[in-house]
Amino acid sequence: MVTVKAHAKINLTLDILGKREDGYHEVAMVMQSVGLFDTLHLERIPFGIELQLNTKALPADEGNLAWRAARCFLDAHG
């Protein structure tokens, strides 16, 4: 298991420049880091992606950006 901190940031400015073909947006922003963070525990499982969250307010499927990031990583690196 690997444990990492995912540090937070605040967008001081955020300009949406357009929508990309993959559905995400091109943006220009000025960011400031802050002292807040989420703690992520990453563990390889035999199949798929599983998120365990400490809140029911967030989706634990492909609607979650962490899930999508894991999917992109697995697609690129197996």
N, C-alpha and C positions, 0 to 999 in steps of 0.2 A: 504494500500500500504506500502511496505517495501522498503527503499532506502539503498543501500550499496555501498561501494567502492570496486572495484576489482583491487587490486594493481598489478602493472607490475613487471616483473623480467627480468633479462638478463641471458642467459645461457653462462657461461664462458667455460664450456666443455659440450659436449653432445655425448655420445656413444650409438648407437643403438645395443642392445644385441640380438634381435630377434623379431619375430612377434608372437603375442598371437593369440589364437583361435578366440577371438572377433574382430580381425582385427586391434587392436591397437598394438603398439610396446612396448616391454620392453626396458627401457632406464636407463642409469646411467648418472647423471649430477651434475655439480656444478653450483649453481644459486646465483645471487646477486640481492637483491631487489633494486628498484629505486623509486624515488618520483612520478612517473606517475601512473595514475589510470583511469579506466573507472567508470562512475557512473551508477549503475543498479537500475532500478525501477521495483520492482516485484509486480504483482497484480494477484490474482486468477480470472480466467474467467470461465464461465460455462462449456466450452468444449474445448479441444485441447490446443495447444501452439501457441501463436502469438508473434512474435518479431517485434518491431518497432525500426528501426535503423536511425541514423542521417547521413547515407551514403549509397549510392547505390553500393559501392565497395564490400560489403559483402553480402552473401546470407542470407535471412530471413527464411530459411527452414531447413530441416535436414542436409544440408551442413554446417551449422553454429554450432560451438562447444557449444555455449550457449544454442542453441535449443536442442542439444543432451544431455547436462547436465540436462536440464529441463525434458526431456523425462525419463532419468534414475531416477531422483528424483520422478517423478510422478509414475513410475512403481514400485518403492520401497515403496512409502509412500501414494499412492493414491491421 
